Amino acid sequence: MMGSNVSDTKLKPATKKPATRKAAPHAPELSKDDVYLFGIGMWERSWEKMGAHPDTQQRTRGWRFCVWAPDVKSVHVIGEFNDWDEEANPLVPVHTSAIWEGFIPGAEQGQLYKYLIETNEGEKLYKADPYAFKAECPPGTASVLWTLDGYKWNDAAWLKRRAGHNHMSQPLNIYEVHIGSWKRHGNYPGPMDPFPAQRGEFYTYDDLSVELVDYVRDMGYTHIEVMPLMEHPFDGSWGYQTTGYYAATSRYGNPQQLMHFIDACHEAGIGVIMDWVPGGFCADAHGLATFNGHMLFEHEIHPNWGTHKFDFARGEVRSFLVSNVLYWLENFHVDGIRMDGVSSMLYLNFGIDDPGQKKFNKYGTEEDLSAAGRRPGLPLQVGHGLDERHPALHADRFSVAPRQPRPAHVLDHVRLYRELYLPAEPRRGRARQVLAHRTHAGRLVAPVCRPAHAGFLPNDAPRCQAQLYGQRDRPVY
């Protein structure tokens, strides 16, 4: 039904057509330079203008909307502010580009909305905002008007220390966790429960800022690595099938509460690494999948996972993703990014076993040049963007494959460190220990160590190093 596609709020059939409020006339917020940089993949702060932002036009307060949707008939904004009227608020192309923009007077923070996109074939698509800062809590699928204002950070001392710290010269003791199932409120079956992630009530970001932070600090970890916190529709995916790349999942609270959690980590002397999934996104109809009725953000379906693989050859997609990394680092003070699914991005035939279905690039090899190459080369572009803006976060480089340097701060769990699991309590935690520095031959090394609860401390790290290239299966004590 259309109502369920629009939003999971209770929509009642209108007894009469609501009053139409057209988009107020205004000068476009996007400059021609913005449009050009977005198209060539070099607009690295696109979240500042794309999406929904509060604005005042002709002395009237409201919200400005901006979305990329090429080759479509029309784009409208529907939401609680216009009773989901599909004709009330059309958007217009900016500078004859494929970016649509408009201003809606009277819209207020906290209201739900979606984009209604009419394709050239006449199909109507009800899409969440790719740049929304907040999403309706699943199973709802709408976006929420929200700003990132209002939180006062208290981690200035942490950021100052971080700026002068070379993380490649000291051990990292990392606790990886899915915060949605680390602990739950309520009584429910224990470790043998086949569906533990579906029992009890979620801890909020505020709950975790006390209990999880205390646990990680007391256990002697230097960092928390959180599984993806971007909005996702299915709990069982643990966040790895994303729909809202700029929206902190509403399961645990709002964006400001996530900021408080990260702030609490920093106050306790704990860094925060966030898992990030640039390889692909889920196929849910309200998300990025076939955004204009055809493959737009994506170019193919993953043969194993069924996810839609980003099209890194598109400049607009690279602008979207590189901006996304900077968005989390700058607005949420995240200390590092772990890039997920790197191998599936770099190789054309990842997951393809049938020789008859294998693909090759123009050089006859299996690397996906749009991801692995220097131009455009998303991982490399991400690294360069971060090196320029956050040099303290990234002190060194390593290679995923010969002649393909990648920045070391984009953590690849296959190459950079080894997983070590903790006991079942808490149920969804696991530990990783990393010491990364250069040997006399210039190669990166990292430890393969016992978990922190078994007596591993940061100053023990030098005695348990294992060189990752060649002998990474054998710990050296």
C-alpha positions, 0 to 999 in steps of 0.5 A: 500500500502506498501509505506503508511505502510513504512512512510507518506513521499512521496516515489517514485518508484525507476527507478533503484536499489540504491547502497547497503550499508551494515552495517559496521563491528564493535564490539557490543555496548551491553554487555552480562550483558546488554542482561542479565539484559534486559531479567530479567527486571532489565536493568533500563537505556536501552534507553542509548543503545537501539534504534538509537544513533549517532556513529563513526565506523572505522572513519566513522560517522553514526548511530547505531541501536538496537531493540528487536525482538525475533523469526523472520527471519531478521531485516533491517533498512530502511529510507531516508539514503538508499532510503527505500531500504529493502535489504541495511542495515540488522541488526545482533543478539547480543551475540546470543540474540533476540536483533538485532544491526547494524551500518549505515554509513552516516545516519544523524539527522532528517532523517526518518526510520523504522525497517523492520521485516520479521517474521518466516511466511514470513510477512513483518512488518514496525515498528517504533522504540520503543526507538526512541527519536522523531517521524514523526508528525502524520499522519506520522508514521516513527521514526526520528533520533534524540538526546537529546543533545543541550539544556542548562538547567537553573533549577539548583536552582529548582532541589536543592530546590526539593531535600530538599523538602518533598512534602508529608508535604505540599499541592499540587495545581495541574492543569491538562491539555491537552496541545493540546486543552487547547488553539488553534491558529485561530478563530473557534467555542466556547464551544458548538463546538462538535469537539473542539480538531480538530479546529485551530492550535496547540500551540507549546511547546514554546507558552505554555512556556509563556501562559500556564505557566503564567496562571498557576502561576497567578492562584496560582497552584503549579504543572501542570499535563500534559496528556500524551506527548508520541507520539500517532497517534490519537488526540482524544485519548489525548495521552492515546493510545501511540505508541512512549513511548520515543518520545515527540509528534512532534505535538508541537515541538521537544524534546528540545522545551519540555525541554524548556517548563519544564524549564520555569515551573521550573523558574516560581516555578511550578512543572511538573507531567506527565501522564504515560500509562503503562497499554496498548498501541494502536493497530496501525500497526506501533507501539508495537502491535504484534511487531514480528508478534505475541503478544510480548510486550502484552499478551491480548487485553483490553475488553473495550478499545481495547488496547493491555495490556503489558505483565508484566511477560516478563522481557524485557517489565519491562526493557522497562517500568521502563527505560521509567519512569527514561528516562522522570525524568532524561532527561526532569527533570519531577517532578512526574509521574501519573500512568494511568489505575492502576485498569486495570493493577492490576485486571484480570477481570477489564471490564469483566462483564460476570462471565463465562469469568472471570479469576483467579490467582493461589490463586483463586483471581482476582489480576494480580500477574505480576502487583500487586505482589511483583515479578515482580510487575511492580508498585512496581518495578517502585517505588523501581527504583525511590526511589533509584535514586530520593528519593527527589521525593517520600517521602511516601507510601500507599496501593492500596490493602491490603498487596500490598504497592505502592510508593506514588510518582506514583500518582493514581488519584482514590486513592490519590486525587480528581478531581475538574473542572475549568470553560470552559476557558481555555477549557481543564484545570482542577484543583486538590488539594492534601495535603498528609501526615500521621495521628497519625494512619499512614494513608494517608489523602488528601484534597477535596477542592474547586478550586483555583480560588474560593479562595483556597490557599495552607495555607488553605489546613489543614482545608479541609482534607478528609480521603481517606479511609472510608470518602473520599466522605465527605469533612471535613472543 
